[in-house]
């Protein structure tokens, strides 16, 4: 498995309600992405940054999704260029399901 975190600056003066509204308006678009296992939205406590954390089946699936057009779309949506961080994800602990999930 492979994890990508995109971090976005939130424009000054943007309310938390506005951030949550933008999240709600776009979240459904991630439901049928090939290779995407899970996506988290995270808002910094101070409201100045937003992160999208994506768990993928593979780096290839992630790279196929993150096209220049996608980067441009989210840059325009959040009015600032995002930063990408990549991680290999050898294990996921699913506490509620009582499962350990590995890449194999």
Secondary structure, DSSP 8 states (H G I E B T S, - for coil): -EEEEEEEE--TT--HHHHHHHHHHHGGGGTT-TTEEEEEEEE-TTSSEEEEEEEES-HHHHHHH--HHHHHHHHHHHTS--EEEEEE--EEEETTTTEEEE--
